[in-house]
Amino acid sequence: MGNVTKHPANAPRKRHDDGQIIPGDDYDRLWRAQQAAMLLAAINNDVAVAAGVSHDATAAVAEYIRDDMLEILNHSQLTSESL
């Protein structure tokens, strides 16, 4: 997982901001990422070996999830910005 772009957790926020809004397409992407994460969590080493799943494959899925989540966060808007 090479180039990690960090979400600006320390970005200044106004006191009345209470959430973020994402478009419907990004909501679907969140669902797919959640399903992929659940699949990764369910596969232990024995299952992965028996199924022929390599470490590279699981790392690629994890990287896909990370990249998709960062993109979704970058597209999101604070609730106060959408009003």
C-alpha positions as CSV (number, residue, x, y, z in Angstrom):
1,M,0.0,0.0,0.0
2,G,2.3,2.6,-1.3
3,N,1.1,6.2,-1.6
4,V,-1.2,6.9,1.4
5,T,-3.2,10.1,1.2
6,K,-4.4,11.1,4.6
7,H,-7.8,12.7,5.1
8,P,-7.3,16.1,6.8
9,A,-8.5,15.1,10.2
10,N,-7.3,18.3,11.7
11,A,-9.1,20.4,9.1
12,P,-10.8,23.4,10.7
13,R,-14.5,22.8,11.3
14,K,-17.2,25.2,12.5
15,R,-18.9,24.4,15.7
16,H,-22.3,23.9,14.2
17,D,-21.1,21.2,11.7
18,D,-22.7,18.0,12.7
19,G,-22.1,15.7,9.8
20,Q,-21.2,15.1,6.2
21,I,-23.4,14.4,3.1
22,I,-22.4,12.0,0.3
23,P,-24.1,11.5,-3.0
24,G,-26.1,8.3,-3.7
25,D,-23.5,6.8,-5.9
26,D,-20.9,7.2,-3.2
27,Y,-23.3,5.6,-0.7
28,D,-23.4,2.5,-3.0
29,R,-19.6,2.6,-3.1
30,L,-19.6,2.6,0.7
31,W,-21.8,-0.5,0.7
32,R,-19.5,-2.3,-1.7
33,A,-16.4,-1.3,0.4
34,Q,-18.2,-2.6,3.5
35,Q,-19.0,-5.9,1.8
36,A,-15.3,-6.3,0.7
37,A,-14.1,-5.5,4.2
38,M,-16.4,-8.1,5.7
39,L,-15.1,-10.6,3.2
40,L,-11.5,-9.9,4.1
41,A,-12.4,-10.1,7.8
42,A,-14.0,-13.5,7.3
43,I,-11.0,-15.1,5.5
44,N,-8.5,-16.4,7.9
45,N,-5.1,-17.8,6.7
46,D,-6.3,-21.4,6.5
47,V,-9.3,-20.5,4.3
48,A,-7.2,-18.2,2.1
49,V,-4.5,-20.9,1.6
50,A,-7.2,-23.5,0.8
51,A,-8.9,-21.2,-1.7
52,G,-5.6,-20.2,-3.3
53,V,-6.0,-16.5,-2.2
54,S,-2.6,-14.9,-2.1
55,H,-1.3,-12.2,0.2
56,D,-1.1,-9.9,-2.8
57,A,-4.8,-10.4,-3.5
58,T,-5.9,-9.5,0.0
59,A,-3.6,-6.5,0.0
60,A,-5.0,-5.4,-3.4
61,V,-8.6,-5.6,-2.0
62,A,-7.5,-3.7,1.1
63,E,-5.9,-1.0,-1.0
64,Y,-9.0,-0.7,-3.2
65,I,-11.1,-0.2,-0.1
66,R,-8.7,2.4,1.2
67,D,-8.6,4.3,-2.1
68,D,-12.4,4.2,-2.5
69,M,-13.0,5.4,1.0
70,L,-10.6,8.3,0.6
71,E,-12.3,9.3,-2.7
72,I,-15.7,9.2,-1.0
73,L,-14.5,11.3,1.8
74,N,-13.0,13.8,-0.6
75,H,-16.4,14.1,-2.4
76,S,-18.4,14.5,0.8
77,Q,-19.6,17.9,2.0
78,L,-20.2,19.2,5.4
79,T,-23.9,19.6,6.1
80,S,-23.4,23.3,6.6
81,E,-21.9,23.6,3.1
82,S,-24.9,21.9,1.4
83,L,-27.5,24.3,2.8
